[in-house]
Amino acid sequence: MSRLSVALIAGGVSGEREVSLKGAEGVEQALDPQKYEVVRYDPATDLPRIAADAGSIDVAFILLHGIHGEDGTMQGFLELLNIPYQGAGVLGSAMAMDKNLAKTMYRMHGLSVAKWEMAVKVDVADLSRLLDRLQLPLVIKPVRQGSSIGMSIVREPGALPASLQQAFMHDSEVMVEEFISGREITVGVLGNDDLVALPLVEIIPDEKYDFFDYEAKYKPGATKEVCPAEVSDSVRKQAQQYGLIAHQALQLRGYSRTDMIVRDDEIFILETNTIPGMTPTSLLPQAAAEYGLSFPALLDRLIELALE
């Protein structure tokens, strides 16, 4: 049997470039060389090469995070070249990447979300509008960034202008939402038409971190991850159902990972990742392993779903 030609697309130009490259190393090592011929491409330099090689590429595996990778742009590029790829399409990628639009879709589908407002530049000088509509503490985040880049938690009004300015450095649109204290869990979903919700993972950053920020995400030992999460059956079932609803609300396919906060027994949706981290110890691969899919088997499944 001839091997499938896999274009492993990683790197790119976003602030998550290094995370992408690290993930690609693990994926390349885990893909069975008897099944796949893997060729690496970096969109920062290799877009013309992808186009030139399109006729010989059977499937692309996108391992990009953030802008120009997870937002539908690379997906649209590959569709123009008629190259199948794993994960969400152009529309789903774009909706999930836009936190404001995603939260609007969640709410339309009956999911609970934190109260939020979209900031404008004049809010930096005059905080009255935001403080009249929202209660401290507040979470400030760029609308189209991942890995908590540009994100901060504000507990005092005096810290709000600097946090807004920091977020506006990363995006022209900034979200301000009420902070919800609770347990952070994440729910993976796998499939195209027939969806499966994977076991829950609880994320417990070290006490020195105010939240699950960039360092807490990627520094070894900074965060404890518990899979399966030690929650009640009712919370587990509801969270898995919410993961499925979020996946469908954003019109995703292949796979996704939705982050949530559990406060008492109430679950609030934070955001959905359409290209989750893909090292063997990343959150979605952990959940897949608990479900019974090893990391190589998970990659096989994602490629199968791409080729459907």
C-alpha positions as YAML, in Angstrom:
chain: A
units: angstrom
residues:
- id: 1
  name: MET
  ca: [0.00, 0.00, 0.00]
- id: 2
  name: SER
  ca: [1.39, 3.40, -0.98]
- id: 3
  name: ARG
  ca: [1.96, 5.97, 1.73]
- id: 4
  name: LEU
  ca: [-0.17, 9.08, 2.09]
- id: 5
  name: SER
  ca: [1.65, 12.34, 1.43]
- id: 6
  name: VAL
  ca: [1.04, 14.57, 4.47]
- id: 7
  name: ALA
  ca: [1.86, 18.27, 4.42]
- id: 8
  name: LEU
  ca: [2.62, 19.14, 8.05]
- id: 9
  name: ILE
  ca: [2.03, 22.89, 8.23]
- id: 10
  name: ALA
  ca: [3.53, 24.59, 11.29]
- id: 11
  name: GLY
  ca: [5.28, 27.76, 12.37]
- id: 12
  name: GLY
  ca: [3.59, 30.76, 10.82]
- id: 13
  name: VAL
  ca: [3.72, 34.37, 11.91]
- id: 14
  name: SER
  ca: [1.52, 34.55, 15.02]
- id: 15
  name: GLY
  ca: [2.68, 34.99, 18.60]
- id: 16
  name: GLU
  ca: [2.21, 31.23, 19.04]
- id: 17
  name: ARG
  ca: [4.83, 30.29, 16.43]
- id: 18
  name: GLU
  ca: [7.14, 28.47, 18.87]
- id: 19
  name: VAL
  ca: [4.25, 26.47, 20.35]
- id: 20
  name: SER
  ca: [3.27, 25.45, 16.82]
- id: 21
  name: LEU
  ca: [6.79, 24.30, 15.92]
- id: 22
  name: LYS
  ca: [7.14, 22.32, 19.14]
- id: 23
  name: GLY
  ca: [3.83, 20.57, 18.51]
- id: 24
  name: ALA
  ca: [4.85, 19.72, 14.95]
- id: 25
  name: GLU
  ca: [7.92, 17.90, 16.21]
- id: 26
  name: GLY
  ca: [5.76, 15.58, 18.31]
- id: 27
  name: VAL
  ca: [3.27, 15.01, 15.50]
- id: 28
  name: GLU
  ca: [6.00, 14.20, 12.98]
- id: 29
  name: GLN
  ca: [7.55, 11.70, 15.37]
- id: 30
  name: ALA
  ca: [4.20, 10.03, 16.07]
- id: 31
  name: LEU
  ca: [3.02, 9.67, 12.45]
- id: 32
  name: ASP
  ca: [3.76, 6.12, 11.28]
- id: 33
  name: PRO
  ca: [6.42, 6.32, 8.53]
- id: 34
  name: GLN
  ca: [5.00, 3.16, 6.97]
- id: 35
  name: LYS
  ca: [1.67, 4.94, 6.45]
- id: 36
  name: TYR
  ca: [2.74, 8.52, 5.81]
- id: 37
  name: GLU
  ca: [5.33, 10.48, 3.92]
- id: 38
  name: VAL
  ca: [5.56, 13.73, 5.90]
- id: 39
  name: VAL
  ca: [6.78, 16.99, 4.38]
- id: 40
  name: ARG
  ca: [7.09, 20.07, 6.60]
- id: 41
  name: TYR
  ca: [5.97, 23.53, 5.47]
- id: 42
  name: ASP
  ca: [6.23, 26.84, 7.32]
- id: 43
  name: PRO
  ca: [3.68, 29.43, 6.10]
- id: 44
  name: ALA
  ca: [6.07, 32.21, 7.09]
- id: 45
  name: THR
  ca: [8.21, 31.27, 4.07]
- id: 46
  name: ASP
  ca: [6.65, 28.31, 2.25]
- id: 47
  name: LEU
  ca: [3.26, 29.37, 0.86]
- id: 48
  name: PRO
  ca: [4.53, 29.31, -2.76]
- id: 49
  name: ARG
  ca: [6.03, 25.85, -2.15]
- id: 50
  name: ILE
  ca: [2.70, 24.52, -0.82]
- id: 51
  name: ALA
  ca: [0.97, 25.81, -3.94]
- id: 52
  name: ALA
  ca: [3.64, 24.30, -6.19]
- id: 53
  name: ASP
  ca: [3.42, 20.91, -4.44]
- id: 54
  name: ALA
  ca: [-0.39, 20.84, -4.18]
- id: 55
  name: GLY
  ca: [-0.83, 18.15, -6.82]
- id: 56
  name: SER
  ca: [1.29, 15.68, -4.85]
- id: 57
  name: ILE
  ca: [-0.19, 16.38, -1.38]
- id: 58
  name: ASP
  ca: [-2.86, 13.90, -0.24]
- id: 59
  name: VAL
  ca: [-3.79, 15.69, 2.99]
- id: 60
  name: ALA
  ca: [-2.59, 18.62, 5.08]
- id: 61
  name: PHE
  ca: [-2.22, 18.55, 8.84]
- id: 62
  name: ILE
  ca: [-2.47, 22.14, 10.08]
- id: 63
  name: LEU
  ca: [-0.65, 22.74, 13.34]
- id: 64
  name: LEU
  ca: [-0.88, 26.52, 13.43]
- id: 65
  name: HIS
  ca: [-2.23, 28.55, 16.34]
- id: 66
  name: GLY
  ca: [-3.57, 32.08, 16.33]
- id: 67
  name: ILE
  ca: [-3.88, 34.55, 13.47]
- id: 68
  name: HIS
  ca: [-3.29, 33.31, 9.90]
- id: 69
  name: GLY
  ca: [-3.55, 29.69, 10.97]
- id: 70
  name: GLU
  ca: [-6.50, 29.06, 13.24]
- id: 71
  name: ASP
  ca: [-8.73, 31.82, 11.88]
- id: 72
  name: GLY
  ca: [-9.74, 30.32, 8.52]
- id: 73
  name: THR
  ca: [-7.08, 31.91, 6.34]
- id: 74
  name: MET
  ca: [-4.92, 28.80, 5.93]
- id: 75
  name: GLN
  ca: [-8.05, 26.70, 5.57]
- id: 76
  name: GLY
  ca: [-9.23, 28.89, 2.70]
- id: 77
  name: PHE
  ca: [-5.80, 28.73, 1.06]
- id: 78
  name: LEU
  ca: [-5.85, 24.92, 1.17]
- id: 79
  name: GLU
  ca: [-9.40, 24.78, -0.19]
- id: 80
  name: LEU
  ca: [-8.34, 26.91, -3.17]
- id: 81
  name: LEU
  ca: [-5.62, 24.32, -3.79]
- id: 82
  name: ASN
  ca: [-8.08, 21.41, -3.32]
- id: 83
  name: ILE
  ca: [-6.04, 19.95, -0.45]
- id: 84
  name: PRO
  ca: [-8.02, 18.19, 2.31]
- id: 85
  name: TYR
  ca: [-7.09, 19.17, 5.88]
- id: 86
  name: GLN
  ca: [-8.02, 18.16, 9.41]
- id: 87
  name: GLY
  ca: [-10.33, 20.19, 11.58]
- id: 88
  name: ALA
  ca: [-12.70, 23.11, 11.14]
- id: 89
  name: GLY
  ca: [-13.39, 24.78, 7.82]
- id: 90
  name: VAL
  ca: [-13.14, 28.46, 6.95]
- id: 91
  name: LEU
  ca: [-16.40, 29.57, 8.59]
- id: 92
  name: GLY
  ca: [-16.03, 27.50, 11.76]
- id: 93
  name: SER
  ca: [-12.40, 28.52, 12.20]
- id: 94
  name: ALA
  ca: [-13.24, 32.20, 11.81]
- id: 95
  name: MET
  ca: [-16.19, 32.06, 14.22]
- id: 96
  name: ALA
  ca: [-14.28, 30.19, 16.92]
- id: 97
  name: MET
  ca: [-11.30, 32.54, 16.63]
- id: 98
  name: ASP
  ca: [-13.49, 35.62, 17.18]
- id: 99
  name: LYS
  ca: [-14.28, 35.43, 20.90]
- id: 100
  name: ASN
  ca: [-17.09, 37.97, 20.63]
- id: 101
  name: LEU
  ca: [-18.85, 36.12, 17.82]
- id: 102
  name: ALA
  ca: [-18.25, 32.73, 19.47]
- id: 103
  name: LYS
  ca: [-19.81, 33.90, 22.75]
- id: 104
  name: THR
  ca: [-22.78, 35.26, 20.83]
- id: 105
  name: MET
  ca: [-23.23, 31.85, 19.18]
- id: 106
  name: TYR
  ca: [-22.90, 30.03, 22.52]
- id: 107
  name: ARG
  ca: [-25.59, 32.20, 24.06]
- id: 108
  name: MET
  ca: [-27.90, 31.72, 21.06]
- id: 109
  name: HIS
  ca: [-27.61, 27.95, 21.63]
- id: 110
  name: GLY
  ca: [-28.49, 28.13, 25.31]
- id: 111
  name: LEU
  ca: [-25.00, 27.94, 26.81]
- id: 112
  name: SER
  ca: [-24.03, 30.04, 29.82]
- id: 113
  name: VAL
  ca: [-21.25, 32.59, 29.35]
- id: 114
  name: ALA
  ca: [-19.80, 35.38, 31.48]
- id: 115
  name: LYS
  ca: [-21.31, 38.82, 30.96]
- id: 116
  name: TRP
  ca: [-19.13, 40.87, 28.59]
- id: 117
  name: GLU
  ca: [-18.69, 44.11, 26.67]
- id: 118
  name: MET
  ca: [-16.53, 45.00, 23.70]
- id: 119
  name: ALA
  ca: [-14.06, 47.77, 24.58]
- id: 120
  name: VAL
  ca: [-13.29, 50.71, 22.34]
- id: 121
  name: LYS
  ca: [-10.20, 52.91, 22.44]
- id: 122
  name: VAL
  ca: [-11.97, 55.76, 24.26]
- id: 123
  name: ASP
  ca: [-12.65, 53.39, 27.17]
- id: 124
  name: VAL
  ca: [-8.98, 53.61, 28.09]
- id: 125
  name: ALA
  ca: [-9.41, 57.27, 29.09]
- id: 126
  name: ASP
  ca: [-12.99, 57.02, 30.36]
- id: 127
  name: LEU
  ca: [-13.78, 53.80, 32.25]
- id: 128
  name: SER
  ca: [-17.32, 54.78, 33.24]
- id: 129
  name: ARG
  ca: [-19.13, 52.83, 30.50]
- id: 130
  name: LEU
  ca: [-17.38, 49.54, 31.28]
- id: 131
  name: LEU
  ca: [-17.56, 49.93, 35.06]
- id: 132
  name: ASP
  ca: [-21.26, 50.84, 34.89]
- id: 133
  name: ARG
  ca: [-22.09, 47.70, 32.91]
- id: 134
  name: LEU
  ca: [-19.70, 45.13, 34.41]
- id: 135
  name: GLN
  ca: [-18.61, 44.14, 37.91]
- id: 136
  name: LEU
  ca: [-15.00, 43.72, 38.96]
- id: 137
  name: PRO
  ca: [-12.91, 41.61, 38.74]
- id: 138
  name: LEU
  ca: [-12.70, 41.71, 34.95]
- id: 139
  name: VAL
  ca: [-10.91, 39.63, 32.34]
- id: 140
  name: ILE
  ca: [-9.36, 41.65, 29.50]
- id: 141
  name: LYS
  ca: [-8.50, 39.78, 26.33]
- id: 142
  name: PRO
  ca: [-7.76, 40.45, 22.66]
- id: 143
  name: VAL
  ca: [-10.59, 39.01, 20.58]
- id: 144
  name: ARG
  ca: [-8.43, 37.03, 18.13]
- id: 145
  name: GLN
  ca: [-5.45, 35.76, 20.12]
- id: 146
  name: GLY
  ca: [-4.77, 32.38, 21.69]
- id: 147
  name: SER
  ca: [-2.60, 31.01, 24.50]
- id: 148
  name: SER
  ca: [-3.77, 33.89, 26.74]
- id: 149
  name: ILE
  ca: [-1.54, 36.34, 24.82]
- id: 150
  name: GLY
  ca: [-2.39, 39.92, 25.85]
- id: 151
  name: MET
  ca: [-4.84, 38.69, 28.49]
- id: 152
  name: SER
  ca: [-5.02, 39.95, 32.08]
- id: 153
  name: ILE
  ca: [-7.30, 40.00, 35.12]
- id: 154
  name: VAL
  ca: [-8.17, 43.38, 36.62]
- id: 155
  name: ARG
  ca: [-9.27, 43.53, 40.25]
- id: 156
  name: GLU
  ca: [-9.02, 47.31, 40.83]
- id: 157
  name: PRO
  ca: [-10.30, 50.10, 38.53]
- id: 158
  name: GLY
  ca: [-6.88, 51.76, 38.46]
- id: 159
  name: ALA
  ca: [-5.35, 48.76, 36.69]
- id: 160
  name: LEU
  ca: [-7.91, 48.75, 33.88]
- id: 161
  name: PRO
  ca: [-6.38, 51.38, 31.52]
- id: 162
  name: ALA
  ca: [-3.00, 49.61, 31.35]
- id: 163
  name: SER
  ca: [-4.66, 46.22, 30.77]
- id: 164
  name: LEU
  ca: [-6.80, 47.64, 27.97]
- id: 165
  name: GLN
  ca: [-3.76, 49.24, 26.35]
- id: 166
  name: GLN
  ca: [-1.88, 45.94, 26.54]
- id: 167
  name: ALA
  ca: [-4.75, 44.06, 24.90]
- id: 168
  name: PHE
  ca: [-5.12, 46.69, 22.16]
- id: 169
  name: MET
  ca: [-1.44, 46.13, 21.31]
- id: 170
  name: HIS
  ca: [-2.40, 42.61, 20.20]
- id: 171
  name: ASP
  ca: [-5.73, 43.26, 18.48]
- id: 172
  name: SER
  ca: [-7.93, 46.12, 17.30]
- id: 173
  name: GLU
  ca: [-10.84, 44.48, 19.14]
- id: 174
  name: VAL
  ca: [-10.76, 43.80, 22.87]
- id: 175
  name: MET
  ca: [-13.24, 41.94, 25.07]
- id: 176
  name: VAL
  ca: [-13.92, 42.80, 28.69]
- id: 177
  name: GLU
  ca: [-15.82, 40.14, 30.62]
- id: 178
  name: GLU
  ca: [-16.71, 39.49, 34.22]
- id: 179
  name: PHE
  ca: [-14.33, 37.07, 35.93]
- id: 180
  name: ILE
  ca: [-15.90, 33.82, 37.12]
- id: 181
  name: SER
  ca: [-14.06, 31.99, 39.87]
- id: 182
  name: GLY
  ca: [-14.29, 28.21, 39.75]
- id: 183
  name: ARG
  ca: [-12.69, 25.02, 38.48]
- id: 184
  name: GLU
  ca: [-11.40, 25.11, 34.90]
- id: 185
  name: ILE
  ca: [-12.15, 22.06, 32.79]
- id: 186
  name: THR
  ca: [-11.84, 21.31, 29.11]
- id: 187
  name: VAL
  ca: [-13.88, 18.99, 26.89]
- id: 188
  name: GLY
  ca: [-12.60, 17.49, 23.64]
- id: 189
  name: VAL
  ca: [-14.92, 16.51, 20.79]
- id: 190
  name: LEU
  ca: [-13.99, 14.13, 17.98]
- id: 191
  name: GLY
  ca: [-15.82, 13.38, 14.74]
- id: 192
  name: ASN
  ca: [-17.50, 14.83, 11.67]
- id: 193
  name: ASP
  ca: [-21.13, 13.68, 11.56]
- id: 194
  name: ASP
  ca: [-20.97, 11.22, 14.46]
- id: 195
  name: LEU
  ca: [-19.54, 13.16, 17.40]
- id: 196
  name: VAL
  ca: [-17.93, 11.80, 20.54]
- id: 197
  name: ALA
  ca: [-17.27, 13.88, 23.66]
- id: 198
  name: LEU
  ca: [-13.98, 12.82, 25.25]
- id: 199
  name: PRO
  ca: [-13.28, 12.51, 29.00]
- id: 200
  name: LEU
  ca: [-12.94, 15.80, 30.86]
- id: 201
  name: VAL
  ca: [-9.58, 17.27, 31.88]
- id: 202
  name: GLU
  ca: [-9.30, 19.61, 34.86]
- id: 203
  name: ILE
  ca: [-6.65, 22.34, 34.65]
- id: 204
  name: ILE
  ca: [-5.11, 23.42, 37.97]
- id: 205
  name: PRO
  ca: [-2.41, 26.12, 37.58]
- id: 206
  name: ASP
  ca: [0.10, 26.59, 40.40]
- id: 207
  name: GLU
  ca: [-1.13, 29.02, 43.06]
- id: 208
  name: LYS
  ca: [1.40, 31.65, 41.95]
- id: 209
  name: TYR
  ca: [-0.54, 32.14, 38.70]
- id: 210
  name: ASP
  ca: [-3.56, 34.43, 38.66]
- id: 211
  name: PHE
  ca: [-5.01, 32.37, 35.81]
- id: 212
  name: PHE
  ca: [-4.02, 29.81, 33.16]
- id: 213
  name: ASP
  ca: [-1.69, 32.25, 31.35]
- id: 214
  name: TYR
  ca: [0.98, 31.63, 28.69]
- id: 215
  name: GLU
  ca: [3.64, 30.55, 31.17]
- id: 216
  name: ALA
  ca: [1.23, 28.34, 33.10]
- id: 217
  name: LYS
  ca: [0.23, 26.69, 29.83]
- id: 218
  name: TYR
  ca: [3.72, 25.89, 28.57]
- id: 219
  name: LYS
  ca: [6.23, 25.89, 31.43]
- id: 220
  name: PRO
  ca: [6.86, 22.27, 32.50]
- id: 221
  name: GLY
  ca: [5.37, 21.58, 35.92]
- id: 222
  name: ALA
  ca: [3.53, 24.92, 36.14]
- id: 223
  name: THR
  ca: [0.09, 23.33, 35.89]
- id: 224
  name: LYS
  ca: [-1.45, 20.12, 37.16]
- id: 225
  name: GLU
  ca: [-3.82, 18.38, 34.77]
- id: 226
  name: VAL
  ca: [-6.24, 15.74, 36.00]
- id: 227
  name: CYS
  ca: [-7.77, 13.33, 33.48]
- id: 228
  name: PRO
  ca: [-10.44, 12.21, 33.94]
- id: 229
  name: ALA
  ca: [-11.51, 15.27, 35.92]
- id: 230
  name: GLU
  ca: [-12.79, 14.44, 39.39]
- id: 231
  name: VAL
  ca: [-16.28, 15.87, 39.05]
- id: 232
  name: SER
  ca: [-19.76, 14.52, 39.68]
- id: 233
  name: ASP
  ca: [-21.48, 12.45, 37.01]
- id: 234
  name: SER
  ca: [-24.01, 15.22, 36.48]
- id: 235
  name: VAL
  ca: [-21.29, 17.84, 35.87]
- id: 236
  name: ARG
  ca: [-19.40, 15.45, 33.60]
- id: 237
  name: LYS
  ca: [-22.44, 14.67, 31.48]
- id: 238
  name: GLN
  ca: [-23.49, 18.31, 31.26]
- id: 239
  name: ALA
  ca: [-19.97, 19.48, 30.36]
- id: 240
  name: GLN
  ca: [-19.67, 16.85, 27.63]
- id: 241
  name: GLN
  ca: [-23.07, 17.88, 26.27]
- id: 242
  name: TYR
  ca: [-22.00, 21.54, 26.33]
- id: 243
  name: GLY
  ca: [-18.83, 20.60, 24.42]
- id: 244
  name: LEU
  ca: [-20.93, 18.97, 21.73]
- id: 245
  name: ILE
  ca: [-23.31, 21.95, 21.56]
- id: 246
  name: ALA
  ca: [-20.42, 24.42, 21.29]
- id: 247
  name: HIS
  ca: [-18.81, 22.33, 18.53]
- id: 248
  name: GLN
  ca: [-22.05, 22.31, 16.55]
- id: 249
  name: ALA
  ca: [-22.93, 25.95, 17.28]
- id: 250
  name: LEU
  ca: [-19.66, 27.05, 15.68]
- id: 251
  name: GLN
  ca: [-20.15, 24.62, 12.74]
- id: 252
  name: LEU
  ca: [-16.92, 22.74, 13.44]
- id: 253
  name: ARG
  ca: [-15.74, 19.40, 12.17]
- id: 254
  name: GLY
  ca: [-13.03, 16.87, 12.92]
- id: 255
  name: TYR
  ca: [-12.22, 17.89, 16.45]
- id: 256
  name: SER
  ca: [-12.34, 20.74, 18.94]
- id: 257
  name: ARG
  ca: [-11.62, 21.47, 22.59]
- id: 258
  name: THR
  ca: [-13.91, 23.74, 24.59]
- id: 259
  name: ASP
  ca: [-12.72, 25.34, 27.83]
- id: 260
  name: MET
  ca: [-15.20, 25.89, 30.67]
- id: 261
  name: ILE
  ca: [-15.45, 27.12, 34.25]
- id: 262
  name: VAL
  ca: [-17.46, 25.15, 36.82]
- id: 263
  name: ARG
  ca: [-18.81, 27.31, 39.66]
- id: 264
  name: ASP
  ca: [-20.69, 25.13, 42.15]
- id: 265
  name: ASP
  ca: [-22.68, 23.04, 39.66]
- id: 266
  name: GLU
  ca: [-23.09, 25.75, 37.01]
- id: 267
  name: ILE
  ca: [-20.94, 25.58, 33.87]
- id: 268
  name: PHE
  ca: [-19.82, 28.63, 31.89]
- id: 269
  name: ILE
  ca: [-18.24, 28.35, 28.44]
- id: 270
  name: LEU
  ca: [-14.96, 30.24, 27.94]
- id: 271
  name: GLU
  ca: [-13.85, 29.48, 24.38]
- id: 272
  name: THR
  ca: [-13.41, 26.73, 21.80]
- id: 273
  name: ASN
  ca: [-10.07, 25.75, 20.28]
- id: 274
  name: THR
  ca: [-10.25, 24.46, 16.71]
- id: 275
  name: ILE
  ca: [-6.57, 23.42, 16.56]
- id: 276
  name: PRO
  ca: [-5.79, 22.28, 20.11]
- id: 277
  name: GLY
  ca: [-2.26, 21.68, 21.30]
- id: 278
  name: MET
  ca: [-0.84, 18.51, 19.80]
- id: 279
  name: THR
  ca: [2.05, 17.24, 21.86]
- id: 280
  name: PRO
  ca: [1.46, 13.80, 23.39]
- id: 281
  name: THR
  ca: [0.89, 15.46, 26.79]
- id: 282
  name: SER
  ca: [-1.39, 18.24, 25.53]
- id: 283
  name: LEU
  ca: [-4.93, 18.39, 26.88]
- id: 284
  name: LEU
  ca: [-6.84, 16.84, 23.98]
- id: 285
  name: PRO
  ca: [-4.34, 13.98, 23.44]
- id: 286
  name: GLN
  ca: [-4.56, 13.26, 27.20]
- id: 287
  name: ALA
  ca: [-8.34, 13.00, 26.94]
- id: 288
  name: ALA
  ca: [-8.08, 10.84, 23.81]
- id: 289
  name: ALA
  ca: [-5.66, 8.50, 25.59]
- id: 290
  name: GLU
  ca: [-8.13, 8.15, 28.49]
- id: 291
  name: TYR
  ca: [-10.82, 7.38, 25.90]
- id: 292
  name: GLY
  ca: [-8.60, 4.67, 24.42]
- id: 293
  name: LEU
  ca: [-6.84, 6.40, 21.51]
- id: 294
  name: SER
  ca: [-3.07, 6.56, 21.72]
- id: 295
  name: PHE
  ca: [-1.40, 9.66, 20.28]
- id: 296
  name: PRO
  ca: [-0.54, 7.94, 16.94]
- id: 297
  name: ALA
  ca: [-4.08, 6.51, 16.77]
- id: 298
  name: LEU
  ca: [-5.55, 9.97, 17.41]
- id: 299
  name: LEU
  ca: [-3.50, 11.40, 14.54]
- id: 300
  name: ASP
  ca: [-4.64, 8.53, 12.29]
- id: 301
  name: ARG
  ca: [-8.25, 9.33, 13.20]
- id: 302
  name: LEU
  ca: [-7.87, 13.04, 12.48]
- id: 303
  name: ILE
  ca: [-6.41, 12.28, 9.06]
- id: 304
  name: GLU
  ca: [-9.25, 9.83, 8.36]
- id: 305
  name: LEU
  ca: [-11.75, 12.55, 9.27]
- id: 306
  name: ALA
  ca: [-9.95, 15.01, 6.99]
- id: 307
  name: LEU
  ca: [-10.22, 12.59, 4.07]
- id: 308
  name: GLU
  ca: [-13.94, 11.90, 4.60]
...
